Amino acid sequence: MSTTTLNPLAPSETQPLQQRLVFIETQGCQMNEADSELMLGLLQREGFISTHEPTEADLLIINTCQIRGAAEDKAYSYLGRWAQLKKKRPHMKIAMAGCVAQQTGGAVFERAKYVDVVFGTQNIHQLPQLVRRAFDENEQHVLAVDKQKERSTFDYFDDVTQIRQDNGVSAWVTIIEGCDYFCTYCVVPYTRGRQISRSPNSVLAEVQRLAEQGYKEITLLGQTVDAYGQDFNDRQFDLADLFELLSEVEGIERIRFMTSHPLDLSDKIIEAIANLPKVMEYIHIPMQSGDDTVLERMKRGYTADDYFRLSDKIHAKIPNVALSGDYIVGFPGETNEQFMKTVYSVARSGIYYANTAAYSARKQTPAGVWENRKVDEAIADEVKQERLQTLNTAISKQALAHNLPYEGQTVEVLVEGPSKRNPNRLTGRTRTNKVVNFDAPQPHAGLVGQLLMVHITEAYAFSLMGVYTP
């Protein structure tokens, strides 16, 4: 929604928040996207209005990711461009949020002196106060980065109306934060903290609000979403129980979840996916490597055969299920033979899609320390890129093989809106999370948010083409 007409005058330093615009740039995972929605909800309660144009904004927020070094560099690149905007509009305030802010803290101001506010993942709820200090009190370098706290809940967002920036059909719902696994390559436990689950009543209330607003699909989020409820002391309630609870919400047609950890995907959760019609037959379950030695050094807690037994069980219990995953290539010390086991694992486990990345050392992780101490274990960048290309080629072939049987089938598609590449077509997703672009009679507006039976005419590696005829 354009908001340019709502802010015709540049605000003074003492102008009330109700007349200011905010722009948020979100990097990283779905958790960051959900956090940005919370930020907008908190700021809207203070009178801020969201804009899609950073040149118009009075407050610029970058919500950062630190999973790889390139992501952190990208964040500072954005800040550098925003510094040029601030020179032209001195009243503008710039804030950094997310994982880089959580890990780096006040050092952000040393690298980018023009930044006004830095707040971490544990401090999102303080955003209105922090912004007021920057605007109304004209305080320089406002910092709020709490380290991991002893928390029993994060339900302090319950009274916040989230500002959904998506299509009005699907919405993220965070149900668990943090991670207790401490994989040797990962910064999440250091930036997001230890695992903590949201209360079932809190989740239910948000999902009911979403249903009232017309949303048809929800995706339950967490770094280890299938560990939901393990930290409860006052009840026995897990992800499968939450599926049952949320399946009763009238108006919600589809329930998804991500990301799972192989060690937490219990038989009870698998049975719930198989038996509850509203829970989609799609599971994202990262493997990271197909070699046992690499998995052990990553501290993943399972072997390749453990993962294969799990994927076999899922395929056996959930007909037509679609599995996706994550893989890292070029982990310190990884040999080519070990890497080829990862390539093999894609077809062996029936993965149809995967997020892949070349290993990027994060200095605060054990693996980052190893790479600094044992330079000979570091994999050359060109080798990482070759392996990444080989793996991506294997995944593309697997994805196409998984999609080809859809040709000639008629499948249920939840319509999300116009296709980005061709606005004359509609786009949506199958129950197994496959993107479908399709032709349909005009007008299209009344079809958005509907469950339609679409005939698939062509299959590609990462999308399907179809036609809808009423």
C-alpha positions as CSV (number, residue, x, y, z in Angstrom):
1,M,0.0,0.0,0.0
2,S,1.4,3.4,-1.0
3,T,1.6,5.9,1.8
4,T,3.2,8.8,0.1
5,T,0.2,11.0,0.4
6,L,0.1,10.5,4.1
7,N,3.3,12.3,4.9
8,P,3.5,15.5,2.8
9,L,5.8,17.3,5.1
10,A,9.2,16.3,6.5
11,P,8.8,15.9,10.3
12,S,10.7,18.0,12.8
13,E,12.8,16.4,15.6
14,T,9.8,16.8,18.0
15,Q,7.1,15.7,15.6
16,P,4.8,13.0,17.1
17,L,5.2,9.4,16.0
18,Q,1.8,9.4,14.5
19,Q,3.0,11.3,11.4
20,R,6.1,9.2,10.6
21,L,6.7,6.4,8.1
22,V,8.8,3.3,8.6
23,F,10.5,1.0,6.1
24,I,11.9,-2.4,7.1
25,E,14.3,-4.4,5.0
26,T,14.2,-8.1,6.1
27,Q,17.1,-10.5,5.5
28,G,17.4,-14.1,6.3
29,C,14.9,-16.8,7.3
30,Q,11.1,-16.9,7.9
31,M,11.7,-16.2,11.6
32,N,13.2,-12.8,10.6
33,E,10.1,-12.2,8.4
34,A,7.9,-12.9,11.3
35,D,10.0,-10.6,13.6
36,S,9.6,-7.8,11.1
37,E,5.8,-8.2,11.2
38,L,6.0,-7.9,15.0
39,M,8.1,-4.7,14.7
40,L,5.5,-3.2,12.3
41,G,2.7,-4.2,14.7
42,L,4.5,-2.5,17.6
43,L,5.2,0.6,15.6
44,Q,1.7,0.8,14.2
45,R,0.4,0.8,17.7
46,E,2.5,4.0,18.2
47,G,1.1,5.5,15.0
48,F,3.8,4.6,12.5
49,I,2.7,3.9,8.9
50,S,4.5,1.3,6.8
51,T,6.0,2.4,3.4
52,H,7.6,0.4,0.7
53,E,9.9,3.3,-0.3
54,P,13.0,3.9,1.8
55,T,13.5,7.3,0.3
56,E,10.2,8.4,2.0
57,A,10.8,6.8,5.4
58,D,11.5,8.6,8.6
59,L,12.7,5.4,10.2
60,L,14.7,2.7,8.4
61,I,15.1,-0.7,10.0
62,I,17.3,-3.5,8.7
63,N,16.4,-6.8,10.2
64,T,19.6,-8.8,9.8
65,C,20.8,-12.4,9.4
66,Q,24.1,-13.7,10.5
67,I,24.0,-17.3,9.3
68,R,26.7,-16.6,6.7
69,G,29.4,-13.9,6.4
70,A,28.0,-12.7,3.1
71,A,24.7,-11.9,4.8
72,E,26.4,-9.6,7.3
73,D,28.3,-7.8,4.6
74,K,25.1,-7.3,2.7
75,A,23.5,-5.7,5.8
76,Y,26.3,-3.2,6.1
77,S,26.0,-2.5,2.3
78,Y,22.4,-1.5,2.9
79,L,23.4,0.7,5.8
80,G,25.9,2.5,3.6
81,R,23.3,3.3,1.0
82,W,20.9,4.5,3.7
83,A,23.7,6.8,5.1
84,Q,23.5,8.7,1.8
85,L,19.7,9.1,2.2
86,K,20.2,10.4,5.7
87,K,22.6,13.1,4.5
88,K,19.7,14.5,2.4
89,R,17.1,14.0,5.2
90,P,18.9,14.6,8.5
91,H,15.8,13.9,10.6
92,M,15.8,10.3,9.3
93,K,16.7,7.6,11.9
94,I,18.4,4.3,11.0
95,A,18.1,1.1,13.1
96,M,19.7,-2.3,13.0
97,A,17.9,-5.3,14.3
98,G,18.2,-9.1,14.1
99,C,21.0,-11.5,14.5
100,V,23.9,-9.2,13.5
101,A,22.7,-6.6,16.0
102,Q,22.3,-9.3,18.7
103,Q,25.8,-10.6,18.2
104,T,27.6,-7.4,17.5
105,G,25.9,-4.9,19.8
106,G,27.5,-1.5,20.2
107,A,30.3,-2.3,17.8
108,V,27.8,-1.5,15.1
109,F,28.1,2.2,16.0
110,E,31.9,2.0,15.5
111,R,31.5,0.6,12.0
112,A,28.5,2.7,11.0
113,K,28.4,5.9,13.2
114,Y,25.3,7.1,11.4
115,V,23.2,4.3,12.8
116,D,20.9,5.6,15.6
117,V,19.4,2.4,17.2
118,V,20.7,-1.1,17.6
119,F,18.5,-3.7,19.2
120,G,18.8,-7.5,19.4
121,T,16.4,-10.4,18.9
122,Q,15.7,-10.4,22.7
123,N,14.6,-6.8,22.6
124,I,12.0,-6.4,19.9
125,H,9.3,-5.7,22.5
126,Q,11.2,-2.6,23.5
127,L,11.2,-1.1,20.0
128,P,8.6,1.7,20.7
129,Q,10.6,3.0,23.7
130,L,13.9,2.8,21.8
131,V,12.5,4.8,18.8
132,R,11.1,7.5,21.1
133,R,14.5,7.9,22.7
134,A,16.0,8.4,19.2
135,F,13.3,10.8,17.9
136,D,11.8,12.7,20.8
137,E,14.8,12.8,23.1
138,N,17.3,13.0,20.2
139,E,19.5,10.4,22.0
140,Q,22.4,9.2,19.9
141,H,23.4,5.6,19.6
142,V,20.5,3.9,21.4
143,L,21.5,0.3,22.3
144,A,19.4,-2.6,23.6
145,V,21.0,-6.0,23.3
146,D,20.2,-8.3,26.1
147,K,21.9,-11.7,26.3
148,Q,20.0,-14.9,26.8
149,K,17.6,-14.5,29.6
150,E,15.7,-16.9,31.8
151,R,12.3,-16.7,30.2
152,S,9.3,-18.9,30.7
153,T,7.3,-17.4,27.8
154,F,7.5,-14.9,25.0
155,D,3.7,-14.2,25.1
156,Y,4.4,-10.5,25.7
157,F,3.5,-10.1,22.0
158,D,-0.1,-11.4,22.6
159,D,-1.7,-7.9,22.5
160,V,0.2,-6.8,19.3
161,T,-1.7,-6.7,16.0
162,Q,0.8,-8.0,13.5
163,I,1.1,-6.1,10.2
164,R,1.1,-8.8,7.6
165,Q,3.1,-7.9,4.6
166,D,2.2,-11.0,2.6
167,N,-0.7,-11.9,0.3
168,G,-3.5,-11.9,2.8
169,V,-3.8,-15.7,2.3
170,S,-0.9,-17.2,4.2
171,A,0.7,-16.1,7.4
172,W,3.7,-17.0,9.6
173,V,3.1,-17.9,13.3
174,T,6.1,-18.2,15.6
175,I,5.6,-21.0,18.1
176,I,9.1,-21.6,19.4
177,E,12.3,-19.5,19.6
178,G,15.9,-20.4,20.0
179,C,17.8,-23.7,19.8
180,D,19.4,-26.1,22.3
181,Y,21.5,-28.1,19.8
182,F,24.6,-25.9,19.4
183,C,25.7,-27.4,16.0
184,T,29.3,-26.4,15.6
185,Y,28.7,-24.2,12.5
186,C,25.6,-22.4,13.7
187,V,25.1,-19.0,15.4
188,V,21.4,-19.4,16.2
189,P,21.9,-20.4,19.9
190,Y,24.1,-17.4,20.4
191,T,21.8,-14.9,18.6
192,R,18.4,-16.4,19.3
193,G,19.1,-17.9,22.7
194,R,18.0,-21.2,24.2
195,Q,14.8,-23.0,23.2
196,I,11.5,-21.6,24.5
197,S,8.0,-22.5,23.5
198,R,5.0,-20.3,23.3
199,S,2.0,-21.3,25.2
200,P,-0.8,-23.2,23.3
201,N,-3.4,-20.6,24.3
202,S,-1.2,-17.8,22.9
203,V,-0.7,-19.6,19.6
204,L,-4.4,-20.5,19.4
205,A,-5.5,-16.9,20.0
206,E,-3.3,-15.6,17.2
207,V,-4.5,-18.2,14.8
208,Q,-8.1,-17.4,15.6
209,R,-7.4,-13.7,14.9
210,L,-5.8,-14.7,11.6
211,A,-8.9,-16.7,10.7
212,E,-11.1,-13.8,11.5
213,Q,-9.0,-11.6,9.2
214,G,-9.5,-14.1,6.3
215,Y,-6.3,-16.0,6.3
216,K,-6.6,-19.5,5.0
217,E,-3.1,-20.9,5.7
218,I,-0.6,-20.7,8.6
219,T,3.0,-21.8,8.8
220,L,4.2,-22.6,12.3
221,L,7.7,-21.4,12.7
222,G,10.7,-22.2,14.9
223,Q,14.4,-23.0,14.5
224,T,13.5,-26.5,15.8
225,V,9.8,-26.3,15.4
226,D,9.2,-30.0,16.1
227,A,10.8,-29.6,19.5
228,Y,7.8,-27.5,20.5
229,G,6.6,-28.1,24.0
230,Q,9.7,-30.0,25.3
231,D,10.5,-27.1,27.6
232,F,7.1,-26.9,29.2
233,N,7.2,-27.7,32.9
234,D,3.5,-27.5,33.6
235,R,2.0,-29.7,30.9
236,Q,2.6,-32.5,28.3
237,F,1.9,-30.8,25.0
238,D,3.8,-31.2,21.8
239,L,3.6,-30.2,18.1
240,A,1.2,-33.0,17.3
241,D,-1.2,-31.8,20.1
242,L,-0.9,-28.2,18.7
243,F,-1.8,-29.5,15.2
244,E,-5.0,-31.0,16.7
245,L,-5.8,-27.8,18.5
246,L,-5.4,-25.6,15.5
247,S,-7.2,-27.9,13.2
248,E,-10.4,-27.0,15.0
249,V,-10.1,-23.3,14.1
250,E,-12.8,-22.5,11.5
251,G,-11.5,-20.8,8.4
252,I,-8.0,-22.1,8.6
253,E,-7.7,-24.6,5.7
254,R,-4.0,-25.4,5.7
255,I,-1.4,-25.9,8.4
256,R,2.4,-26.0,7.6
257,F,5.5,-26.0,9.8
258,M,9.2,-25.4,9.6
259,T,12.1,-26.0,10.3
260,S,12.3,-29.5,11.8
261,H,15.3,-31.2,13.4
262,P,15.6,-34.9,12.6
263,L,16.1,-35.8,16.3
264,D,12.7,-34.3,17.2
265,L,10.4,-35.5,14.5
266,S,8.6,-38.1,16.5
267,D,6.3,-40.9,15.4
268,K,3.4,-39.0,17.0
269,I,4.1,-35.9,14.9
270,I,4.4,-38.1,11.7
271,E,1.1,-39.8,12.6
272,A,-0.6,-36.4,13.1
273,I,0.6,-35.2,9.7
274,A,-0.8,-38.4,8.1
275,N,-4.1,-38.3,9.9
276,L,-5.1,-34.6,10.2
277,P,-6.5,-33.3,6.9
278,K,-5.6,-29.7,7.5
279,V,-1.9,-30.5,8.1
280,M,-0.1,-30.5,4.8
281,E,2.0,-33.4,3.5
282,Y,5.2,-31.4,3.4
283,I,8.1,-31.6,5.8
284,H,11.3,-29.5,5.7
285,I,13.9,-31.5,7.6
286,P,17.6,-30.5,7.1
287,M,20.2,-33.2,6.7
288,Q,23.3,-30.8,6.2
289,S,25.6,-33.6,5.1
290,G,25.4,-37.2,3.9
291,D,28.7,-38.3,5.6
292,D,28.8,-39.6,9.1
293,T,32.2,-38.0,10.0
294,V,31.1,-34.6,8.8
295,L,27.8,-35.0,10.7
296,E,29.7,-35.8,13.8
297,R,32.0,-32.8,13.5
298,M,28.9,-30.7,12.9
299,K,27.4,-32.1,16.1
300,R,24.2,-33.0,14.4
301,G,23.5,-36.0,16.7
302,Y,22.5,-38.5,14.0
303,T,24.1,-40.6,11.2
304,A,23.2,-40.7,7.5
305,D,21.5,-44.0,8.1
306,D,19.4,-42.5,10.9
307,Y,18.3,-39.8,8.5
308,F,17.5,-42.4,5.8
309,R,15.4,-44.5,8.2
310,L,13.5,-41.4,9.2
311,S,12.8,-40.4,5.6
312,D,11.8,-44.0,4.7
313,K,9.4,-44.0,7.6
314,I,7.9,-40.7,6.5
315,H,7.4,-41.9,2.9
316,A,5.8,-45.1,4.2
317,K,3.3,-43.4,6.6
318,I,2.4,-40.3,4.5
319,P,1.5,-41.1,0.9
320,N,2.6,-38.4,-1.6
321,V,4.6,-36.6,1.0
322,A,7.2,-34.0,-0.2
323,L,10.4,-33.7,1.7
324,S,12.8,-30.7,1.5
325,G,16.0,-30.0,3.3
326,D,19.2,-28.0,3.9
327,Y,22.8,-28.9,2.9
328,I,26.1,-27.3,3.6
329,V,29.1,-28.1,1.3
330,G,32.7,-27.3,2.1
331,F,32.6,-27.9,5.8
332,P,36.2,-27.8,7.3
333,G,38.0,-31.0,6.4
334,E,35.3,-32.3,4.1
335,T,36.8,-34.6,1.4
336,N,35.4,-35.0,-2.1
337,E,34.4,-38.6,-1.2
338,Q,32.5,-37.2,1.8
339,F,30.9,-34.6,-0.3
340,M,29.7,-37.2,-2.9
341,K,27.9,-39.0,-0.1
342,T,25.9,-35.8,0.3
343,V,25.0,-35.8,-3.4
344,Y,23.9,-39.4,-3.1
345,S,21.8,-38.6,-0.1
346,V,19.5,-36.3,-2.1
347,A,18.0,-39.2,-4.1
348,R,18.3,-41.7,-1.3
349,S,16.1,-39.7,1.0
350,G,13.6,-38.6,-1.6
351,I,14.3,-34.9,-1.2
352,Y,12.6,-32.9,-3.9
353,Y,14.0,-29.5,-3.0
354,A,16.8,-28.2,-0.8
355,N,18.4,-25.0,0.4
356,T,22.1,-25.3,-0.2
357,A,25.0,-23.2,0.9
358,A,28.8,-23.2,0.9
359,Y,30.1,-23.3,4.4
360,S,30.8,-19.8,5.8
361,A,32.9,-19.6,9.0
362,R,31.3,-17.7,11.9
363,K,34.1,-16.8,14.3
364,Q,31.9,-17.3,17.4
365,T,31.2,-21.0,16.5
366,P,33.5,-24.0,17.2
367,A,33.9,-24.7,13.5
368,G,35.0,-21.1,12.9
369,V,37.7,-21.6,15.6
370,W,38.8,-24.8,13.9
371,E,39.2,-23.2,10.6
372,N,41.3,-20.4,12.0
373,R,43.6,-22.9,13.9
374,K,43.9,-25.5,11.2
375,V,44.2,-23.7,8.0
376,D,44.8,-26.9,6.1
377,E,41.2,-28.0,6.9
378,A,39.7,-25.0,5.2
379,I,38.2,-25.7,1.8
380,A,39.1,-23.3,-1.0
381,D,36.3,-21.1,-2.2
382,E,36.6,-22.4,-5.8
383,V,36.2,-26.0,-4.5
384,K,33.2,-25.0,-2.4
385,Q,31.6,-23.4,-5.5
386,E,32.2,-26.4,-7.6
387,R,30.7,-28.7,-5.0
388,L,27.7,-26.4,-4.6
389,Q,27.1,-26.4,-8.4
390,T,27.3,-30.2,-8.5
391,L,24.9,-30.5,-5.6
392,N,22.4,-28.0,-7.0
393,T,22.5,-29.9,-10.3
394,A,21.6,-33.1,-8.5
395,I,18.8,-31.4,-6.7
396,S,17.4,-29.9,-9.9
397,K,17.3,-33.3,-11.5
398,Q,15.6,-34.8,-8.4
399,A,13.1,-32.0,-8.3
400,L,12.2,-32.5,-12.0
401,A,11.8,-36.2,-11.5
402,H,9.5,-35.5,-8.5
403,N,7.4,-33.1,-10.5
404,L,7.0,-34.9,-13.9
405,P,4.3,-37.3,-12.6
406,Y,2.1,-34.2,-11.9
407,E,1.6,-33.7,-15.6
408,G,-2.0,-34.6,-16.5
409,Q,-3.1,-34.6,-12.8
410,T,-5.6,-32.3,-11.3
411,V,-4.5,-31.0,-7.9
412,E,-5.7,-28.8,-5.1
413,V,-4.1,-25.3,-5.2
414,L,-4.5,-22.5,-2.6
415,V,-4.5,-19.3,-4.7
416,E,-2.1,-16.7,-3.4
417,G,-2.5,-14.0,-6.1
418,P,-1.1,-12.9,-9.5
419,S,2.1,-14.5,-10.7
420,K,5.1,-12.3,-10.3
421,R,6.4,-13.1,-13.7
422,N,3.1,-12.9,-15.5
423,P,0.3,-10.9,-13.8
424,N,-2.2,-12.3,-16.2
425,R,-1.7,-15.7,-14.5
426,L,-2.4,-16.7,-11.0
427,T,-0.1,-18.5,-8.6
428,G,-0.6,-20.8,-5.6
429,R,0.7,-23.9,-3.9
430,T,-0.3,-27.5,-3.7
431,R,-0.6,-29.3,-0.5
432,T,3.0,-30.5,-0.9
433,N,4.2,-26.9,-1.2
434,K,4.8,-27.0,-5.0
435,V,4.4,-23.6,-6.8
436,V,1.7,-23.7,-9.5
437,N,1.3,-20.9,-12.0
438,F,-1.9,-21.3,-14.0
439,D,-4.3,-19.6,-16.4
440,A,-7.9,-18.9,-15.2
441,P,-10.9,-17.0,-16.4
442,Q,-11.0,-13.3,-15.7
443,P,-11.5,-11.6,-13.3
444,H,-9.0,-13.1,-10.9
445,A,-9.7,-11.1,-7.8
446,G,-12.5,-13.4,-6.6
447,L,-10.2,-16.4,-6.9
448,V,-7.5,-15.3,-4.5
449,G,-7.6,-17.2,-1.2
450,Q,-9.7,-20.0,-2.8
451,L,-8.9,-23.7,-3.0
452,L,-9.2,-24.6,-6.6
453,M,-8.7,-27.8,-8.6
454,V,-6.0,-27.0,-11.2
455,H,-5.1,-29.2,-14.1
456,I,-1.3,-29.5,-14.5
457,T,-0.1,-29.2,-18.1
458,E,3.7,-28.8,-17.7
459,A,6.2,-29.7,-15.0
460,Y,9.5,-27.9,-14.4
461,A,12.1,-28.5,-11.8
462,F,10.8,-26.0,-9.3
463,S,7.3,-25.1,-10.5
464,L,4.2,-26.5,-12.3
465,M,2.1,-24.9,-15.0
466,G,-1.6,-25.5,-15.2
467,V,-5.1,-24.3,-16.1
468,Y,-8.2,-23.8,-14.1
469,T,-11.6,-24.2,-15.7
470,P,-14.7,-23.7,-13.4
